[in-house]
Amino acid sequence: MDLPPSSYHDSLEELWDEEEETEEIEAVMKVVPSIYHQYLDVFSKVKAEKLPPHPACDHHIELEGSLPQVGVMYSLSNQESDKLKAYISENVEKGFIWPSSSSTGAPVLFVKNKDGGLCLCVDYRKLNAVTRKNKYPVPPMNQLLTVFNGSSILSKIYLRGAYNLLRIEEGDEHLTCFRTKYGSYEYLVVAYFNDILVFPKSEEEHVIHVSTVLSRLGSNKLFAKASKCLYHVTSVEYLGYVVSSEGLKIDQEKVQQILNFPPPRNLKALQSFLGFANFYHHFIKNCSKKISSLTNFLKKDSNFPLNEEALRHFHQLKEPFTIAPILSHFDPSLPTIVETDASDYALGAVLSQISDSGKHPFTFDSWKLLPAELNYDIHDKELLGIVWALKRCRAFLLSLSSSFEVLANHSSLQYFMSSKILTCRQALWAKILSEFHFAITYHPGRLATFPDALSHQDDVYPERGEDFISKNPMNYQKIIKQDKIQASKFFAVKVEALSNLIELIHKSLWQDSQYRSILQDLGKDKSVQDHSLYSSSQLFLFKDWVLVPNDPTIQLNIHQKRHDRPLAGNPRQERTLKLVKWDF
């Protein structure tokens, strides 16, 4: 196997500075596989603690306007002050910082590391506000996590001194000035990415790729920390997840942090918790339910601490993280299924792929409907669920080698893509869906366990609760409203198959002496005020209501149609009557 050449020396003794002890060399050799020993200089601690040379890509800080305002220094504890003093002394000695006389300056503070230690941070928010941003594209998180499919061997190279890898461009150092009670200092180095993952498909490729990475690091005077590197392992922590050949799962350290999170006592703490939980919402089937119940407290007039119901949901939100499933890696060659469902106030979706071992979820997702979307009838909400799910996963679905299947729990949706009569909204959705190659299959709601759990949640209702639906008539379906009939004359017939009922209404109206003369006038002048006749469907409307003859059989038929149709959901008596009154 031909490996990339080392850019260093021929003998092992020449790989290290004289300052480094033999004991440390031996420790590094124990943790680094022998096949990579020719790159041992990459793990030199002494060389890593020296100021790096100016490479071809120094970090330039370009301001859009004037210098940032001077930041007010934060108070520090005795422990933090001692840590700050040691940090300054150590980094001045290394050459990473030097004393500054800059007319600007940012304050410093400390945050806790994973191990409980203190890490110094400089508050550069004011500098960032006046800096011209580099818009270099960073791949979305969900796409970064799909590249591991087919990789059973992983290696992780951890770069030493993550904050000291690149040089600040000469002349820009004064902009990095930070102020302390021990004086002002400015950086000569800048932070950069410190984790490198290697994940080829085969063992032979893996060795070549790791060797290439180590060779490139050495050529660019970048150094790795041997004790934190991993070689040829089956799972590794990456971006807050644990990656393996099986798929993704939540890092147990993150799970423990969620479980130990105390009840939020203010808005900032609640925002922190919800942001943390929402980061992993793709793993949790009912995450939107719990989060939605807490988001009401994000409003300015909310009172803290949380009430009893909110505290219950807060603790309930923690539980699913302990049993979160492993999400499979996306494979464009596998059959893919999208399951969607809509309730009155939320949408849910599950993307799964079928392999030899069965069906495995790829991601869970949910969405709380916007105020305007609350007014959609149930048919359009179900259709919106499909559009939303496909848009959310567009990059993956368009990369499939074959068509995928969409499971919906309303049978009428099967014919949507072939329907020639659509409302304006549906026509727009059809245009969005036209770029996907899929088929909609009817899947009864009782079988749709996952998406149904995501969308049918009691506490994703609007803040005004169930009373809101009775006070807002726009939430009721208006299938045969005049404006919708104008957009699509056959809308009612096409969606609900009401042709038989329409024929009965039409025939009975002409037999009713009360209406016959009016209908004869309408036949001569279709512009009669407050009336509209649509000969294509033979419906007669008075203002916005369909005229119904005084026929008990027809009236019972209408009530049954309104109650039993798939578009109505599961209405009770009061709602059924209101649905009827809105149309007839």
C-alpha positions in Angstrom: 0.0 0.0 0.0 1.5 3.3 -1.1 1.1 6.0 1.7 1.7 9.7 1.4 5.2 10.6 2.3 6.1 12.2 5.6 7.3 15.8 5.3 9.8 15.3 8.1 12.9 13.2 8.8 14.2 9.7 8.3 14.8 8.7 11.9 12.4 8.7 14.8 14.8 10.6 17.0 14.7 13.6 14.7 11.0 13.8 14.7 10.9 15.6 18.1 12.4 18.7 19.6 15.1 18.0 22.2 12.8 19.7 24.8 10.4 16.8 24.6 11.0 13.8 26.8 11.3 10.2 25.7 8.5 9.3 28.0 6.1 11.5 26.1 7.3 10.1 22.8 6.6 6.6 24.0 3.1 7.6 25.2 2.2 9.0 21.8 3.5 5.8 20.1 1.3 3.7 22.3 -1.9 5.5 21.2 -1.0 6.0 17.5 -1.2 2.9 15.3 2.2 1.8 14.1 1.1 2.3 10.4 1.0 6.0 11.1 4.3 6.3 13.1 6.0 8.1 10.2 3.7 11.1 10.9 4.5 11.3 14.6 5.8 14.8 14.3 2.1 15.9 13.8 1.6 15.1 17.5 4.5 17.2 18.9 3.2 19.3 21.8 6.2 21.6 21.9 5.9 22.6 18.3 2.2 23.1 18.7 2.8 25.6 21.4 4.9 27.8 19.2 3.5 30.7 17.1 2.6 29.3 13.7 4.1 31.0 10.6 2.0 33.1 8.3 0.5 30.7 5.8 -1.1 31.6 2.5 -4.5 32.1 4.1 -4.2 34.5 7.1 -7.4 35.6 8.7 -8.4 39.1 7.6 -10.9 41.2 9.6 -12.7 43.6 7.3 -14.8 46.3 9.0 -17.9 47.8 7.4 -17.7 51.0 9.3 -15.9 52.5 12.3 -14.2 50.6 15.1 -16.4 48.7 17.6 -17.2 50.4 20.9 -15.1 49.5 23.9 -16.9 46.8 26.0 -17.4 47.2 29.7 -15.4 44.6 31.7 -17.3 41.9 33.5 -16.7 41.1 37.2 -14.8 37.9 37.8 -14.5 35.6 40.8 -11.2 35.0 42.5 -10.9 31.6 40.8 -11.7 33.1 37.4 -9.2 35.9 38.1 -6.4 33.4 38.8 -7.3 31.5 35.7 -7.2 34.7 33.6 -3.8 35.6 35.0 -2.4 32.2 34.2 -3.9 32.3 30.7 -2.3 35.6 29.9 1.1 34.5 31.2 1.0 31.2 29.3 -0.1 32.7 26.0 2.3 35.6 26.1 5.1 33.2 26.6 3.9 31.1 23.6 3.6 34.2 21.5 -0.1 33.8 20.8 -1.0 37.2 22.4 0.9 40.4 23.1 0.2 43.6 25.0 -2.1 46.0 23.1 -2.7 49.7 23.0 -5.7 49.4 20.7 -8.5 52.0 20.9 -11.0 49.2 21.0 -11.4 46.2 23.3 -13.8 43.4 24.3 -14.5 42.1 27.8 -13.7 38.5 28.8 -15.8 35.9 30.7 -15.5 32.2 31.6 -17.7 29.2 30.8 -17.5 25.7 32.1 -16.0 22.9 30.0 -17.4 19.4 29.8 -15.0 18.3 32.6 -16.1 21.2 34.8 -13.0 23.3 34.2 -13.1 27.0 33.2 -12.7 28.1 29.6 -11.9 31.8 28.7 -14.2 33.4 26.2 -13.9 36.9 24.7 -17.2 38.7 24.1 -16.7 39.9 20.5 -20.3 40.7 19.8 -19.6 44.4 19.1 -16.7 43.5 16.8 -18.9 41.0 15.0 -21.6 43.6 14.5 -19.3 45.8 12.4 -17.4 43.1 10.6 -18.1 42.3 7.0 -19.3 38.6 7.1 -17.6 35.9 5.0 -20.5 34.1 3.4 -18.6 30.9 2.7 -21.2 28.2 2.4 -21.4 25.7 5.2 -23.4 22.5 4.4 -26.7 22.2 6.3 -26.4 19.9 9.4 -28.8 17.3 8.1 -26.7 16.9 4.9 -23.5 16.7 6.9 -24.9 13.8 8.8 -25.8 11.8 5.7 -22.3 11.3 4.3 -21.6 8.3 6.7 -23.8 5.9 4.9 -21.8 2.7 4.1 -18.9 3.6 6.4 -18.3 1.0 9.1 -14.8 2.3 10.1 -14.2 5.8 11.4 -11.2 7.8 12.6 -11.2 11.2 14.3 -8.2 13.6 14.3 -8.4 16.2 17.0 -6.2 19.2 16.4 -4.2 20.5 19.3 -4.8 24.1 20.4 -8.0 24.7 18.4 -7.7 28.4 19.1 -4.2 28.7 17.7 -4.3 27.2 14.3 -4.3 30.3 12.0 -2.6 33.6 12.1 -4.4 36.9 12.2 -3.4 39.0 9.1 -0.7 41.4 9.9 -2.2 44.8 10.8 -5.5 43.4 12.0 -4.3 42.2 15.4 -5.4 45.3 17.2 -9.1 44.5 16.3 -8.9 41.4 18.5 -7.9 43.4 21.6 -9.5 42.1 24.9 -9.5 44.1 28.1 -8.7 42.7 31.6 -7.7 44.1 34.9 -4.3 42.9 34.1 -4.1 45.0 31.0 -5.2 44.8 27.3 -3.9 42.1 24.9 -4.5 41.2 21.3 -4.4 37.9 19.5 -2.0 36.9 16.8 -3.9 33.6 16.2 -7.5 32.7 15.6 -9.8 29.8 16.3 -10.6 27.3 13.5 -12.2 23.8 13.2 -10.5 21.3 15.4 -12.1 18.0 14.5 -11.4 16.0 11.3 -13.4 12.8 10.6 -12.2 10.2 8.1 -14.9 7.6 6.9 -14.1 5.8 3.6 -15.9 2.6 2.7 -13.1 0.1 3.0 -10.2 -0.6 5.3 -7.5 0.0 2.7 -9.0 3.3 1.7 -9.3 4.3 5.3 -5.5 3.9 5.9 -4.7 5.9 2.8 -7.1 8.7 3.8 -5.9 9.0 7.4 -2.3 9.0 6.1 -3.2 11.8 3.6 -4.7 13.9 6.4 -1.7 13.5 8.7 0.7 14.3 5.8 -1.3 17.5 5.0 -1.4 18.6 8.6 2.4 18.2 8.8 2.9 20.2 5.6 0.8 23.1 7.0 2.3 23.1 10.5 -0.9 22.0 12.1 -0.7 19.6 15.1 -2.9 16.9 16.6 -3.4 15.8 20.2 -2.7 12.1 20.3 -4.7 11.3 23.4 -7.9 12.7 21.9 -7.6 11.0 18.4 -9.5 7.9 17.6 -8.4 5.4 14.9 -10.4 2.6 13.2 -13.4 2.7 15.5 -17.0 1.8 14.9 -18.7 4.8 16.4 -17.6 8.4 17.2 -19.1 11.6 18.6 -19.7 14.2 15.9 -21.6 17.5 16.1 -23.5 16.5 19.2 -24.4 13.0 17.8 -22.9 9.6 18.0 -22.3 8.3 14.5 -22.0 4.5 13.7 -22.6 2.2 10.8 -26.1 1.7 12.2 -27.0 5.4 12.1 -27.2 8.4 14.4 -28.1 8.5 18.1 -28.0 11.2 20.7 -24.8 11.6 22.6 -25.4 10.3 26.1 -23.6 13.3 27.6 -26.1 15.6 25.9 -28.9 13.4 27.3 -27.6 13.7 30.8 -27.4 17.5 30.4 -31.1 17.6 29.4 -32.1 15.3 32.3 -30.1 17.5 34.7 -31.6 20.8 33.4 -33.4 22.5 36.2 -36.9 24.0 35.7 -36.5 27.4 33.9 -36.9 30.3 36.2 -36.7 33.0 33.6 -37.1 33.6 29.9 -33.4 33.1 29.1 -33.3 29.7 30.8 -36.4 28.6 29.0 -35.0 29.7 25.6 -31.8 27.8 26.4 -33.7 24.6 27.2 -36.0 24.7 24.2 -33.1 25.4 21.9 -31.2 22.4 23.4 -34.3 20.1 23.1 -35.2 21.3 19.6 -31.7 20.5 18.3 -32.6 16.8 18.7 -36.3 17.0 17.6 -35.6 14.7 14.7 -35.2 11.9 17.2 -38.4 12.5 19.2 -41.8 11.4 17.9 -43.8 13.9 20.1 -41.2 16.6 20.5 -43.4 19.4 19.0 -46.2 18.6 21.5 -44.0 19.3 24.5 -42.2 22.2 23.0 -45.5 23.8 21.8 -46.9 23.8 25.4 -43.8 25.7 26.6 -43.4 28.2 23.8 -46.4 30.3 25.1 -44.0 31.3 28.0 -41.6 32.9 25.5 -44.0 35.9 25.2 -43.0 39.1 26.9 -45.9 39.1 29.3 -45.4 35.5 30.5 -44.9 35.0 34.3 -42.2 32.8 35.8 -41.8 30.4 37.4 -43.7 27.9 35.2 -47.2 26.8 36.3 -48.0 23.3 37.3 -49.1 22.2 33.8 -46.0 23.7 32.1 -43.8 22.0 34.7 -45.4 18.7 33.8 -44.7 19.2 30.1 -41.2 20.3 30.9 -40.4 17.0 32.7 -42.3 15.0 30.1 -40.1 16.5 27.4 -37.0 15.0 29.1 -38.3 11.4 29.1 -38.2 10.7 25.4 -34.5 11.6 25.1 -33.7 8.5 27.3 -35.3 6.1 24.8 -34.7 8.0 21.5 -34.3 5.6 18.6 -31.3 5.3 16.3 -32.0 7.1 13.1 -30.7 5.2 10.0 -28.3 6.7 7.5 -29.9 8.0 4.4 -29.3 5.7 1.4 -30.5 7.0 -2.0 -30.6 3.5 -3.4 -33.2 2.2 -0.9 -37.0 2.3 -1.2 -38.2 5.4 0.7 -41.5 6.1 2.4 -42.9 9.4 3.6 -45.7 9.2 6.1 -47.7 12.4 6.8 -50.6 13.3 9.0 -52.5 16.5 9.9 -54.6 17.4 12.9 -56.5 20.7 13.4 -53.4 22.5 14.6 -50.3 20.6 13.6 -48.6 18.5 11.0 -46.4 15.4 11.4 -44.1 13.4 9.2 -41.8 10.4 9.3 -39.3 9.5 6.7 -38.3 5.8 6.6 -36.3 3.6 4.3 -36.7 -0.1 3.7 -33.6 -2.4 3.9 -33.2 -6.1 4.3 -33.7 -5.8 8.0 -37.0 -3.9 7.7 -38.3 -0.4 7.8 -36.1 2.1 9.7 -36.9 5.8 10.4 -34.6 8.4 8.9 -36.1 11.4 10.6 -39.1 12.6 12.6 -40.5 16.0 12.0 -43.5 18.1 13.1 -44.9 21.6 12.5 -47.3 23.8 14.4 -49.7 25.4 11.9 -49.6 29.1 11.4 -52.7 31.2 12.1 -53.6 31.4 8.4 -53.1 27.6 8.0 -55.6 26.9 10.8 -58.3 28.0 8.5 -57.6 25.4 5.9 -60.2 22.6 5.6 -58.9 19.1 6.6 -58.3 18.1 3.0 -56.0 21.0 2.4 -54.3 20.5 5.8 -53.5 16.9 4.8 -52.2 18.1 1.5 -50.2 20.9 3.2 -48.6 18.1 5.3 -47.3 16.4 2.2 -46.0 19.6 0.6 -44.3 20.6 3.9 -42.7 17.2 4.4 -41.4 17.0 0.9 -40.0 20.5 1.0 -38.3 19.8 4.3 -36.5 16.8 2.8 -36.2 18.0 -0.7 -32.4 17.5 -1.0 -32.7 13.8 0.0 -35.9 12.9 -1.9 -34.5 14.4 -5.2 -31.4 12.3 -4.9 -33.3 9.0 -4.8 -32.6 6.6 -7.6 -36.3 5.7 -7.9 -39.7 7.1 -7.0 -40.8 7.2 -3.4 -44.1 6.5 -1.7 -46.2 9.0 0.3 -48.6 7.4 2.8 -51.6 9.7 3.5 -54.7 8.8 5.7 -57.2 10.5 3.3 -58.1 8.5 0.3 -59.0 11.5 -1.8 -55.4 12.6 -1.8 -54.4 9.6 -4.0 -55.9 11.4 -7.0 -54.6 14.9 -6.3 -51.7 14.8 -8.8 -54.0 13.6 -11.6 -56.9 16.0 -10.9 -57.5 18.7 -13.5 -59.6 20.9 -11.3 -57.7 22.6 -8.5 -58.1 25.7 -6.4 -55.5 28.4 -6.7 -53.7 27.2 -3.5 -53.8 23.6 -4.7 -52.4 24.6 -8.1 -49.5 26.3 -6.4 -48.8 23.1 -4.3 -49.1 21.0 -7.4 -46.4 23.0 -9.0 -44.1 22.5 -5.9 -44.8 18.7 -5.9 -44.3 18.4 -9.7 -40.5 18.2 -9.2 -40.8 15.0 -7.1 -41.3 11.5 -8.4 -43.7 9.9 -6.0 -47.0 8.1 -5.6 -49.6 8.8 -2.9 -51.0 5.7 -1.2 -54.0 5.7 1.1 -53.0 4.6 4.6 -55.8 4.7 7.2 -55.1 6.9 10.2 -55.3 4.0 12.7 -52.2 2.5 11.0 -50.2 5.8 11.0 -48.8 5.5 14.5 -45.8 7.8 14.1 -47.0 10.8 12.2 -50.4 10.7 14.0 -48.6 11.0 17.3 -46.7 14.0 16.0 -49.7 15.9 14.8 -52.6 15.0 17.1 -51.7 16.6 20.3 -54.1 18.4 22.7 -51.7 21.1 23.7 -50.8 22.4 20.3 -54.1 24.2 20.1 -54.1 28.0 19.9 -53.7 29.7 23.2 -57.4 30.4 23.5 -58.0 26.6 23.6 -60.9 24.6 22.2 -63.2 27.6 22.5 -61.3 29.2 19.7 -62.7 26.9 17.1 -66.3 27.8 18.0 -65.7 31.5 18.0 -63.7 31.5 14.7 -66.0 30.3 11.9 -63.2 30.4 9.5 -61.9 27.2 11.0 -64.9 25.3 9.6 -64.9 23.8 6.1 -66.7 25.9 3.4 -66.6 23.4 0.6 -69.3 24.9 -1.6 -68.7 28.6 -0.8 -69.3 30.9 -3.7 -65.7 32.1 -4.0 -64.4 28.6 -4.1 -66.9 27.5 -6.7 -65.8 30.4 -8.9 -62.2 29.2 -8.6 -63.2 25.7 -9.5 -66.8 24.9 -10.6 -66.5 21.2 -9.9 -64.6 21.6 -6.6 -67.4 20.2 -4.5 -68.2 17.4 -6.9 -64.6 16.5 -7.5 -63.5 16.4 -3.8 -66.6 15.0 -2.1 -68.3 13.1 -4.9 -71.6 14.9 -4.3 -73.0 14.3 -7.8 -76.0 12.2 -6.6 -76.9 14.8 -3.9 -76.7 17.7 -6.4 -79.0 15.9 -8.8 -81.5 15.3 -6.0 -81.4 19.0 -4.9 -81.7 20.2 -8.5 -84.6 17.9 -9.3 -86.5 18.6 -6.1 -86.1 22.4 -6.5 -87.7 22.4 -9.9 -90.6 20.4 -8.5 -91.0 22.9 -5.6 -93.5 25.6 -6.6 -91.9 28.0 -4.2 -88.7 28.1 -6.1 -89.8 27.2 -9.7 -90.6 30.8 -10.7 -87.3 32.1 -9.2 -85.3 29.5 -11.1 -87.1 30.4 -14.3 -86.1 34.0 -13.9 -82.5 33.0 -13.1 -82.5 30.9 -16.3 -83.2 34.1 -18.3 -80.9 36.5 -16.3 -77.9 34.9 -14.5 -76.9 38.3 -13.1 -79.9 38.7 -10.8 -78.6 40.3 -7.6 -77.7 38.0 -4.7 -78.1 34.9 -6.9 -75.6 32.8 -8.9 -76.3 29.9 -11.1 -73.6 27.5 -12.2 -75.0 25.2 -14.9 -72.0 22.9 -14.8 -73.0 21.7 -11.4 -76.7 22.8 -11.4 -76.3 24.4 -8.0 -78.5 27.4 -7.0 -77.1 29.7 -4.5 -78.7 32.5 -2.5 -75.8 34.8 -1.5 -73.3 32.2 -0.2 -75.8 29.4 0.7 -76.9 26.5 -1.5 -80.7 26.5 -1.8 -82.1 23.2 -0.4 -85.8 22.2 -0.9 -88.0 21.3 2.0 -87.4 17.6 1.6 -86.6 15.6 4.8 -84.7 12.9 2.8 -82.4 15.4 1.1 -81.8 17.3 4.4 -80.9 14.1 6.2 -78.6 13.2 3.3 -76.8 16.6 3.7 -76.3 16.0 7.4 -74.9 12.6 6.8 -72.6 13.9 4.1 -71.3 16.6 6.3 -70.8 14.3 9.3 -69.4 11.2 7.5 -67.2 12.7 4.8 -63.4 12.3 5.2 -62.9 16.0 5.0 -64.8 16.7 8.2 -62.6 14.8 10.6 -64.8 13.6 13.5 -67.3 16.4 14.2 -69.8 16.3 17.0 -73.5 17.3 16.7 -72.9 21.1 17.2 -70.0 21.2 14.7 -71.9 19.1 12.1 -74.8 21.6 12.3 -72.5 24.5 11.8 -70.8 22.8 8.9 -74.2 22.4 7.3 -75.3 26.0 8.0 -72.2 27.3 6.4 -73.1 25.7 3.0 -76.8 25.3 2.9 
